[in-house]
């Protein structure tokens, strides 16, 4: 019963947070009365009612088409989820590789870690077109660079930094006595890494995985907007924003899709967290 309550608590808190956000939105509109309030227009064009946004999901996306807005948003979110997942996996591979190298050689840590951190200050809007241009020139035999790969690379670019930093901290976390014990039994570097350092790094990796998963979603959506890749939720946000004047509720439906995508990714990582930490005592969890 206790474990069930612990599992349901984040879901309940999430629902409460959504309800509070809806209440705050409607209260702000009510106080503003449809006029300008605290520098924000509270009329229906700038701030449509929440129920108008929800009902818009069931309406046709465009005139002359039977596809509902909700279906378009769902399809776009599914496409962006796959790109974000590809970027997340890429970020995990690159981040873990850098962490292993930096843990193994102190000179590599001093040389690489500052650049790993500084790399996150580069604006994605400027980086995404460059990756598209570079990727467009890449072809090896039958392999040709696809547009979606550029989006996955941008998502992985945002995701790798938390993994690299968190994994490095975790790989360096074993007590010196444990390391000396391994070496006294003539355990090799590989055995030390696999059987001691990686298990010790799990409590540090789990928060890093959460952060990197969220960043991969952000990276995928921003890259879709910057590159103009069709099919994803980022493209829908861009297209629906052009109709903001005449159909403001439609813009927010795409934002609902992006928010739902973030919640889904967070839930998946939360499940991964529970699976990785299932055999650890509570005091060992980060």
VOBA-1610 file (N, C-alpha, C; in pm, whole numbers, padded with zeros to 5 digits, always signed):
BEGIN
Unk+00082-00120+00000Unk+00000+00000+00000Unk+00086+00126+00000Unk+00195+00121+00077Unk+00284+00236+00084Unk+00349+00264-00050Unk+00394+00156-00117Unk+00457+00173-00248Unk+00357+00226-00350Unk+00230+00183-00341Unk+00128+00232-00433Unk+00104+00381-00412Unk+00099+00421-00286Unk+00081+00564-00259Unk+00198+00646-00310Unk+00318+00592-00292Unk+00436+00664-00340Unk+00435+00676-00492Unk+00385+00574-00561Unk+00379+00579-00707Unk+00272+00674-00757Unk+00159+00681-00685Unk+00049+00766-00727Unk+00068+00912-00688Unk+00153+00938-00591Unk+00169+01075-00542Unk+00213+01171-00652Unk+00315+01140-00735Unk+00352+01234-00841Unk+00238+01260-00939Unk+00158+01157-00968Unk+00046+01175-01060Unk-00059+01268-01001Unk-00088+01248-00874Unk-00187+01333-00807Unk-00138+01478-00802Unk-00011+01495-00767Unk+00045+01630-00762Unk+00045+01695-00899Unk+00070+01615-01003Unk+00067+01669-01139Unk-00072+01717-01178Unk-00176+01637-01144Unk-00313+01677-01174Unk-00350+01804-01097Unk-00309+01811-00972Unk-00337+01931-00891Unk-00269+02053-00952Unk-00144+02036-00998Unk-00072+02147-01058Unk-00143+02196-01185Unk-00194+02103-01266Unk-00267+02141-01388Unk-00394+02218-01352Unk-00467+02169-01254Unk-00591+02236-01213Unk-00562+02375-01158Unk-00455+02390-01083Unk-00418+02522-01031Unk-00380+02617-01144Unk-00309+02564-01245Unk-00271+02648-01360Unk-00395+02695-01436Unk-00493+02604-01454Unk-00618+02641-01522Unk-00693+02746-01442Unk-00700+02727-01310Unk-00770+02823-01225Unk-00701+02959-01229Unk-00569+02960-01227Unk-00495+03087-01233Unk-00518+03157-01366Unk-00521+03081-01476Unk-00545+03138-01609Unk-00683+03206-01615Unk-00785+03133-01572Unk-00920+03186-01577Unk-00939+03302-01479Unk-00873+03294-01363Unk-00883+03404-01266Unk-00818+03530-01321Unk-00705+03514-01389Unk-00636+03629-01449Unk-00725+03694-01555Unk-00794+03611-01636Unk-00885+03664-01737Unk-01002+03737-01672Unk-01054+03678-01564Unk-01169+03739-01497Unk-01133+03873-01435Unk-01015+03881-01376Unk-00972+04007-01315Unk-00948+04112-01422Unk-00887+04068-01533Unk-00860+04162-01640Unk-00986+04209-01712Unk-01089+04125-01713Unk-01215+04166-01773Unk-01208+04187-01923Unk-01116+04120-01990Unk-01105+04137-02134Unk-01026+04258-02178Unk-00970+04333-02080Unk-00889+04450-02111Unk-00742+04420-02086Unk-00660+04522-02097Unk-00517+04506-02070Unk-00496+04509-01920Unk-00432+04405-01866Unk-00412+04394-01721Unk-00269+04348-01695Unk-00196+04429-01619Unk-00056+04402-01588Unk+00028+04381-01715Unk-00004+04461-01817Unk+00073+04455-01941Unk+00035+04342-02033Unk-00075+04268-02002Unk-00116+04154-02084Unk-00261+04175-02128Unk-00287+04152-02257Unk-00424+04157-02307Unk-00498+04030-02265Unk-00608+04047-02199Unk-00685+03933-02149Unk-00809+03905-02232Unk-00813+03961-02354Unk-00928+03934-02439Unk-00919+03794-02499Unk-01023+03755-02571Unk-01031+03618-02624Unk-00924+03591-02729Unk-00875+03695-02798Unk-00773+03672-02900Unk-00637+03642-02839Unk-00606+03705-02728Unk-00477+03684-02664Unk-00481+03570-02563Unk-00590+03561-02488Unk-00604+03459-02384Unk-00740+03392-02396Unk-00754+03296-02484Unk-00883+03226-02494Unk-00910+03144-02369Unk-01037+03115-02346Unk-01073+03032-02232Unk-01020+02891-02250Unk-00991+02826-02138Unk-00936+02691-02142Unk-01032+02595-02211Unk-01163+02612-02186Unk-01258+02521-02248Unk-01267+02543-02400Unk-01238+02665-02445Unk-01233+02688-02590Unk-01115+02614-02653Unk-01002+02611-02581Unk-00886+02537-02632Unk-00915+02388-02638Unk-00982+02337-02534Unk-01010+02193-02529Unk-01109+02153-02637Unk-01216+02231-02654Unk-01315+02197-02757Unk-01257+02212-02897Unk-01157+02297-02912Unk-01094+02314-03045Unk-01024+02187-03089Unk-00985+02103-02996Unk-00918+01978-03031Unk-01007+01886-03114Unk-01138+01897-03096Unk-01230+01809-03168Unk-01275+01869-03302Unk-01242+01994-03328Unk-01282+02058-03452Unk-01189+02021-03566Unk-01234+02035-03691Unk-01146+02008-03805Unk-01024+02100-03804Unk-00913+02049-03850Unk-00790+02128-03849Unk-00800+02246-03945Unk-00852+02221-04065Unk-00870+02325-04165Unk-01002+02302-04236Unk-01047+02404-04305Unk-01168+02390-04384Unk-01144+02293-04499Unk-01241+02208-04522Unk-01229+02112-04629Unk-01155+01985-04592Unk-01126+01967-04465Unk-01058+01845-04420Unk-01133+01785-04303Unk-01127+01655-04291Unk-01195+01585-04182Unk-01102+01559-04064Unk-00972+01584-04079Unk-00879+01554-03971Unk-00895+01655-03858Unk-00918+01603-03739Unk-00937+01691-03624Unk-00803+01746-03576Unk-00811+01860-03509Unk-00690+01923-03454Unk-00624+01830-03354Unk-00704+01763-03271Unk-00648+01673-03171Unk-00569+01560-03234Unk-00620+01507-03345Unk-00548+01399-03413Unk-00417+01451-03471Unk-00419+01572-03528Unk-00297+01631-03583Unk-00194+01654-03473Unk-00240+01702-03359Unk-00149+01725-03246Unk-00093+01594-03194Unk-00177+01491-03186Unk-00132+01361-03139Unk-00028+01301-03233Unk-00053+01312-03365Unk+00043+01260-03463Unk+00174+01338-03457Unk+00165+01469-03441Unk+00287+01550-03430Unk+00366+01518-03304Unk+00296+01497-03193Unk+00364+01463-03068Unk+00433+01327-03079Unk+00369+01231-03145Unk+00429+01099-03163Unk+00555+01107-03249Unk+00551+01188-03353Unk+00668+01206-03439Unk+00782+01272-03361Unk+00751+01376-03286Unk+00854+01445-03208Unk+00909+01356-03097Unk+00823+01271-03040Unk+00869+01179-02937Unk+00977+01086-02990Unk+00957+01035-03111Unk+01056+00944-03170Unk+01189+01017-03196Unk+01180+01141-03243Unk+01303+01218-03266Unk+01373+01249-03134Unk+01293+01286-03033Unk+01351+01315-02902Unk+01416+01191-02842Unk+01353+01075-02861Unk+01410+00951-02809Unk+01543+00920-02878Unk+01546+00938-03011Unk+01672+00916-03083Unk+01780+01010-03033Unk+01745+01136-03010Unk+01843+01230-02957Unk+01885+01196-02815Unk+01790+01147-02736Unk+01820+01109-02598Unk+01919+00993-02596Unk+01895+00893-02679Unk+01987+00779-02687Unk+02125+00826-02733Unk+02129+00914-02830Unk+02256+00967-02877Unk+02327+01044-02765Unk+02250+01123-02691Unk+02308+01197-02579Unk+02362+01106-02470Unk+02291+00995-02444Unk+02337+00900-02343Unk+02468+00836-02386Unk+02476+00795-02512Unk+02598+00730-02563Unk+02716+00825-02556Unk+02697+00948-02605Unk+02807+01045-02605Unk+02843+01086-02462Unk+02742+01111-02379Unk+02767+01154-02242Unk+02838+01048-02160Unk+02794+00923-02171Unk+02861+00815-02097Unk+03002+00794-02148Unk+03022+00803-02279Unk+03157+00789-02334Unk+03251+00895-02282Unk+03206+01019-02281Unk+03290+01128-02229Unk+03316+01109-02079Unk+03214+01065-02004Unk+03231+01045-01860Unk+03335+00938-01831Unk+03331+00829-01906Unk+03428+00721-01886Unk+03569+00770-01916Unk+03584+00844-02024Unk+03717+00897-02060Unk+03766+00994-01954Unk+03678+01085-01908Unk+03720+01184-01808Unk+03750+01120-01673Unk+03675+01013-01640Unk+03704+00945-01513Unk+03837+00869-01520Unk+03865+00815-01636Unk+03987+00734-01651Unk+04112+00819-01649Unk+04108+00935-01714Unk+04226+01021-01721Unk+04190+01160-01669Unk+04259+01200-01564Unk+04235+01331-01505Unk+04264+01446-01601Unk+04363+01429-01687Unk+04395+01534-01784Unk+04280+01553-01882Unk+04212+01444-01918Unk+04097+01455-02007Unk+03983+01530-01940Unk+03964+01507-01811Unk+03860+01580-01738Unk+03889+01729-01736Unk+04012+01766-01707Unk+04048+01908-01703Unk+04037+01972-01841Unk+04060+01893-01946Unk+04057+01948-02081Unk+03914+01954-02138Unk+03832+01854-02106Unk+03702+01841-02173Unk+03587+01900-02094Unk+03588+01886-01961Unk+03471+01925-01882Unk+03431+02071-01901Unk+03525+02168-01903Unk+03482+02306-01926Unk+03410+02324-02059Unk+03457+02255-02163Unk+03393+02268-02295Unk+03257+02198-02298Unk+03243+02090-02222Unk+03113+02023-02213Unk+03009+02118-02155Unk+03047+02191-02052Unk+02954+02285-01987Unk+02928+02406-02076Unk+03034+02462-02134Unk+03020+02581-02217Unk+02940+02551-02344Unk+02944+02427-02390Unk+02873+02392-02514Unk+02724+02420-02505Unk+02669+02419-02384Unk+02526+02439-02368Unk+02483+02584-02379Unk+02579+02675-02392Unk+02545+02816-02405Unk+02524+02858-02550Unk+02552+02770-02646Unk+02533+02803-02787Unk+02383+02800-02819Unk+02328+02906-02877Unk+02184+02908-02908Unk+02147+02800-03010Unk+02042+02725-02980Unk+01999+02619-03071Unk+01949+02674-03204Unk+01890+02794-03200Unk+01837+02852-03323Unk+01949+02877-03423Unk+02069+02909-03372Unk+02184+02930-03460Unk+02250+02797-03497Unk+02243+02699-03407Unk+02313+02573-03430Unk+02237+02481-03526Unk+02105+02478-03515Unk+02026+02384-03595Unk+02047+02401-03746Unk+02041+02523-03802Unk+02064+02535-03947Unk+02204+02489-03989Unk+02304+02509-03903Unk+02439+02464-03936Unk+02445+02312-03945Unk+02380+02245-03850Unk+02379+02098-03853Unk+02308+02048-03978Unk+02199+02114-04016Unk+02128+02076-04138Unk+02219+02092-04260Unk+02292+02205-04264Unk+02380+02231-04379Unk+02494+02131-04384Unk+02555+02103-04269Unk+02665+02006-04265Unk+02616+01866-04299Unk+02501+01829-04242Unk+02448+01696-04268Unk+02408+01677-04413Unk+02362+01785-04477Unk+02321+01773-04616Unk+02435+01739-04709Unk+02558+01766-04665Unk+02675+01734-04747Unk+02731+01595-04717Unk+02670+01526-04621Unk+02723+01398-04577Unk+02655+01283-04649Unk+02734+01202-04713Unk+02683+01079-04776Unk+02798+00982-04789Unk+02775+00860-04741Unk+02877+00756-04748Unk+02815+00634-04816Unk+02855+00611-04940Unk+02797+00499-05014Unk+02648+00518-05031Unk+02568+00417-04993Unk+02422+00430-05005Unk+02359+00518-04896Unk+02438+00550-04794Unk+02384+00629-04683Unk+02375+00776-04720Unk+02260+00835-04694Unk+02240+00978-04714Unk+02177+01037-04590Unk+02225+01154-04555Unk+02176+01223-04436Unk+02031+01265-04457Unk+01947+01233-04358Unk+01806+01269-04364Unk+01779+01390-04275Unk+01675+01464-04306Unk+01644+01586-04231Unk+01615+01556-04084Unk+01548+01443-04058Unk+01514+01412-03919Unk+01639+01385-03835Unk+01747+01342-03899Unk+01870+01316-03826Unk+01928+01445-03767Unk+01912+01555-03838Unk+01959+01683-03786Unk+01885+01720-03659Unk+01755+01695-03657Unk+01675+01722-03536Unk+01720+01632-03421Unk+01746+01505-03450Unk+01792+01412-03346Unk+01927+01455-03292Unk+02015+01504-03379Unk+02147+01550-03334Unk+02134+01671-03242Unk+02046+01764-03277Unk+02025+01881-03191Unk+01970+01838-03056Unk+01875+01745-03056Unk+01820+01694-02930Unk+01929+01625-02848Unk+02013+01546-02916Unk+02124+01481-02845Unk+02226+01580-02794Unk+02244+01691-02866Unk+02337+01795-02823Unk+02296+01854-02688Unk+02166+01874-02671Unk+02120+01924-02541Unk+02123+01818-02433Unk+02105+01692-02473Unk+02089+01584-02374Unk+02222+01533-02319Unk+02331+01548-02393Unk+02454+01480-02352Unk+02520+01543-02231Unk+02505+01674-02212Unk+02577+01744-02104Unk+02536+01694-01965Unk+02405+01688-01930Unk+02370+01635-01797Unk+02418+01492-01776Unk+02414+01411-01882Unk+02460+01274-01869Unk+02610+01270-01840Unk+02687+01349-01914Unk+02832+01350-01895Unk+02869+01395-01754Unk+02807+01502-01707Unk+02840+01555-01574Unk+02792+01460-01465Unk+02667+01411-01476Unk+02615+01321-01374Unk+02688+01188-01369Unk+02718+01133-01488Unk+02790+01005-01491Unk+02931+01020-01438Unk+02997+01131-01469Unk+03132+01154-01417Unk+03131+01160-01264Unk+03035+01234-01210Unk+03024+01242-01064Unk+02998+01104-01004Unk+02913+01024-01071Unk+02883+00891-01020Unk+03000+00796-01032Unk+03073+00802-01142Unk+03187+00713-01160Unk+03300+00746-01062Unk+03303+00868-01015Unk+03404+00908-00917Unk+03357+00889-00773Unk+03235+00839-00755Unk+03177+00832-00621Unk+03221+00714-00535Unk+03267+00599-00590Unk+03305+00488-00502Unk+03412+00527-00401Unk+03398+00475-00281Unk+03497+00503-00176Unk+03633+00447-00216Unk+03736+00513-00173Unk+03873+00469-00206Unk+03899+00329-00153Unk+03837+00294-00039Unk+03857+00160+00016Unk+03800+00053-00078Unk+03685+00083-00140Unk+03626-00013-00234Unk+03713-00027-00358Unk+03768+00084-00405Unk+03855+00078-00523Unk+03981-00002-00491Unk+04038+00022-00374Unk+04158-00051-00336Unk+04130-00200-00318Unk+04011-00233-00268Unk+03975-00374-00253Unk+03970-00443-00390Unk+03909-00376-00487Unk+03903-00432-00622Unk+04043-00455-00677Unk+04128-00357-00658Unk+04263-00367-00714Unk+04347-00470-00639Unk+04316-00489-00510Unk+04391-00590-00435Unk+04360-00731-00484Unk+04241-00748-00543Unk+04205-00876-00603Unk+04246-00884-00750Unk+04328-00791-00793Unk+04379-00787-00930Unk+04268-00772-01033Unk+04162-00701-00995Unk+04054-00675-01090Unk+04102-00573-01193Unk+04072-00596-01317Unk+04114-00505-01422Unk+04030-00378-01425Unk+04071-00283-01511Unk+03999-00157-01521Unk+03855-00179-01569Unk+03839-00274-01660Unk+03705-00301-01711Unk+03615-00358-01603Unk+03665-00452-01525Unk+03585-00509-01416Unk+03552-00404-01312Unk+03649-00318-01283Unk+03625-00210-01187Unk+03517-00116-01237Unk+03521-00087-01367Unk+03423+00005-01425Unk+03283-00056-01424Unk+03273-00182-01466Unk+03142-00246-01484Unk+03081-00288-01350Unk+03164-00342-01260Unk+03110-00401-01138Unk+03113-00307-01017Unk+03189-00200-01025Unk+03195-00109-00911Unk+03146+00031-00948Unk+03207+00090-01048Unk+03181+00231-01074Unk+03043+00255-01136Unk+03003+00175-01233Unk+02871+00195-01292Unk+02757+00171-01193Unk+02760+00063-01112Unk+02654+00049-01011Unk+02652+00164-00912Unk+02771+00215-00876Unk+02776+00328-00783Unk+02723+00456-00846Unk+02728+00464-00978Unk+02687+00585-01048Unk+02537+00594-01071Unk+02463+00485-01047Unk+02320+00484-01077Unk+02244+00596-01005Unk+02265+00620-00875Unk+02191+00730-00810Unk+02220+00867-00870Unk+02335+00882-00932Unk+02370+01009-00997Unk+02317+01014-01141Unk+02307+00898-01203Unk+02262+00891-01341Unk+02112+00916-01353Unk+02035+00872-01255Unk+01890+00883-01266Unk+01845+01028-01278Unk+01890+01120-01190Unk+01852+01261-01211Unk+01903+01317-01342Unk+02022+01273-01383Unk+02076+01319-01511Unk+01990+01271-01627Unk+01940+01148-01619Unk+01852+01096-01724Unk+01721+01174-01731Unk+01668+01212-01615Unk+01546+01292-01613Unk+01568+01424-01685Unk+01674+01494-01647Unk+01702+01625-01706Unk+01730+01612-01856Unk+01810+01513-01893Unk+01845+01499-02034Unk+01724+01462-02119Unk+01631+01384-02064Unk+01510+01348-02138Unk+01426+01473-02165Unk+01412+01558-02064Unk+01336+01682-02084Unk+01405+01772-02186Unk+01537+01780-02178Unk+01611+01864-02272Unk+01605+01810-02414Unk+01601+01679-02428Unk+01591+01622-02562Unk+01458+01659-02628Unk+01352+01665-02549Unk+01222+01708-02603Unk+01228+01854-02645Unk+01286+01937-02559Unk+01301+02079-02594Unk+01385+02095-02720Unk+01496+02021-02726Unk+01583+02030-02842Unk+01513+01987-02970Unk+01435+01880-02963Unk+01365+01832-03082Unk+01262+01934-03131Unk+01187+01992-03038Unk+01084+02089-03078Unk+01148+02215-03136Unk+01251+02267-03069Unk+01318+02387-03120Unk+01383+02360-03254Unk+01444+02243-03270Unk+01508+02209-03397Unk+01404+02196-03509Unk+01287+02141-03478Unk+01182+02132-03580Unk+01138+02271-03626Unk+01128+02363-03531Unk+01090+02499-03566Unk+01200+02567-03648Unk+01326+02546-03608Unk+01437+02613-03676Unk+01462+02557-03815Unk+01447+02427-03830Unk+01476+02364-03959Unk+01354+02355-04050Unk+01235+02374-03993Unk+01114+02363-04074Unk+01073+02221-04106Unk+01123+02124-04030Unk+01090+01984-04055Unk+00942+01960-04030Unk+00874+01902-04126Unk+00732+01875-04113Unk+00706+01744-04039Unk+00590+01738-03976Unk+00546+01615-03912Unk+00548+01619-03760Unk+00626+01709-03702Unk+00641+01714-03558Unk+00558+01823-03492Unk+00557+01823-03361Unk+00479+01921-03285Unk+00538+02061-03299Unk+00669+02069-03320Unk+00732+02199-03340Unk+00681+02267-03466Unk+00666+02190-03573Unk+00613+02245-03697Unk+00469+02290-03680Unk+00390+02214-03603Unk+00252+02252-03578Unk+00244+02384-03502Unk+00333+02401-03404Unk+00335+02527-03330Unk+00362+02643-03425Unk+00457+02623-03516Unk+00490+02727-03613Unk+00373+02755-03706Unk+00310+02651-03757Unk+00198+02670-03851Unk+00077+02731-03782Unk+00045+02681-03662Unk-00074+02732-03592Unk-00052+02875-03544Unk+00073+02913-03519Unk+00100+03050-03475Unk+00064+03151-03583Unk+00071+03110-03708Unk+00036+03200-03818Unk-00113+03230-03821Unk-00191+03146-03754Unk-00337+03165-03748Unk-00380+03221-03613Unk-00284+03274-03537Unk-00315+03318-03401Unk-00417+03430-03398Unk-00416+03518-03497Unk-00508+03630-03495Unk-00653+03586-03511Unk-00677+03495-03605Unk-00814+03452-03630Unk-00856+03330-03550Unk-00762+03251-03505Unk-00795+03126-03434Unk-00694+03106-03320Unk-00701+03189-03216Unk-00600+03180-03109Unk-00603+03050-03031Unk-00720+02989-03017Unk-00729+02864-02941Unk-00651+02753-03008Unk-00640+02759-03140Unk-00570+02655-03214Unk-00422+02653-03179Unk-00364+02769-03153Unk-00222+02777-03117Unk-00196+02701-02988Unk-00285+02715-02893Unk-00265+02653-02764Unk-00284+02502-02769Unk-00357+02452-02868Unk-00370+02306-02880Unk-00234+02242-02910Unk-00154+02309-02995Unk-00019+02257-03022Unk+00067+02264-02897Unk+00049+02369-02819Unk+00124+02379-02693Unk+00083+02270-02596Unk-00046+02234-02597Unk-00093+02121-02516Unk-00017+01994-02555Unk+00000+01976-02687Unk+00072+01858-02734Unk+00215+01857-02686Unk+00281+01972-02690Unk+00419+01980-02643Unk+00427+01952-02493Unk+00331+02008-02416Unk+00330+01984-02272Unk+00303+01837-02241Unk+00208+01778-02313Unk+00178+01636-02291Unk+00298+01549-02326Unk+00371+01589-02429Unk+00492+01515-02467Unk+00595+01518-02354Unk+00613+01636-02294Unk+00706+01647-02182Unk+00663+01564-02062Unk+00532+01563-02034Unk+00481+01484-01922Unk+00501+01334-01949Unk+00476+01292-02073Unk+00493+01150-02107Unk+00638+01108-02090Unk+00731+01189-02138Unk+00873+01157-02124Unk+00913+01152-01978Unk+00864+01247-01900Unk+00894+01247-01757Unk+00841+01120-01690Unk+00721+01076-01730Unk+00666+00954-01673Unk+00746+00831-01711Unk+00792+00825-01836Unk+00873+00711-01878Unk+01005+00706-01801Unk+01067+00821-01782Unk+01193+00823-01708Unk+01168+00791-01561Unk+01053+00831-01509Unk+01019+00798-01371Unk+01006+00646-01355Unk+00947+00580-01455Unk+00940+00434-01452Unk+01077+00370-01460Unk+01165+00427-01543Unk+01302+00378-01551Unk+01374+00397-01418Unk+01346+00509-01353Unk+01404+00537-01222Unk+01363+00428-01122Unk+01234+00396-01120Unk+01185+00295-01026Unk+01248+00158-01055Unk+01268+00128-01182Unk+01327-00002-01217Unk+01475-00009-01180Unk+01548+00097-01205Unk+01691+00098-01174Unk+01717+00097-01023Unk+01628+00162-00948Unk+01651+00177-00804Unk+01572+00076-00721Unk+01515-00025-00785Unk+01425-00116-00714Unk+01496-00197-00606Unk+01622-00227-00622Unk+01693-00311-00526Unk+01784-00232-00433Unk+01774-00100-00436Unk+01861-00017-00353Unk+01788+00026-00227Unk+01859+00032-00115Unk+01799+00084+00008Unk+01767+00233-00009Unk+01668+00280+00067Unk+01624+00419+00054Unk+01737+00518+00077Unk+01825+00487+00174Unk+01932+00581+00205Unk+02035+00592+00093Unk+02033+00498-00002Unk+02129+00502-00112Unk+02075+00576-00233Unk+01948+00620-00225Unk+01889+00686-00340Unk+01916+00835-00335Unk+01950+00889-00455Unk+01982+01032-00463Unk+01853+01112-00476
//
